[in-house]
Structure formats: structure tokens, C-alpha cells
């Protein structure tokens, strides 16, 4: 009895996202690398002064979470520094993110983690 095998190219059926360790797709949420249809936020489009200040706070939070060894998202922050720092890289690429992804890296969660680390 002969067997049949069907070869399927799964790369065309998977959602548009960067592979872990591959290049970052700056057109989608750089934190989760998923295009799930949710609205993306971009501080470069903000009217707050200074423009793009959201990049500064996010870069600081990413560094602190990384230093604590408690990254709430699967992200290698070393890939976010193209030589001039994380903030500069985010600004240069006009980085976008989902609100839900950004909330994982907020100041309150960071404060709680730092307090927990100090209590040990």
C-alpha cells in the first residue's frame, strides 16, 4: 500500500510576525511582533510636548525590567539598540505597540517588582 504525503508551506498561513531572533518588523507591534488587528499606538504621532516622549519612558522601563530579569514580554532588548540607545532606535523606526502590550511594562508593575526584589 503506498502512502501519500502532502507538503504544506506554513509560512504563508501564519500571521505576519517576525521570528524570534529575526529582524524586527517595525510595521507591527514591536513588543509582541503580532498583527492581531488591534489599534497601534505611536508616540511620534502624539501632540504631547516633547513629541515622542513615550519612547523615553518605555525605553527606561524596558531596561529596568531587563535588569531585574523579569521581562513581561518575550523580547531581547539587545536587538533594540542599534548603537545610539533603545530610545533612539524606537524613534528612528517610529515604533508602534498595542496598548495591551505597553501596559505589561507600566510603572506600577515595575515599582511592585522592585519592591519585591528589595524585600528579598
Buried (B, 14 or more C-beta within 10 A) or exposed (E): EEEEEEEEEEEEEEEEBBEEEEEBBBEBBBBBBBBEEBEBBBBBEBEEEEEBEBBBBBBBBBBBBBEEEBBBBEBEBEBBBEEEEBBBBBBEBBBBBBEEBBEBBEEEBBEEBBEEEEEE
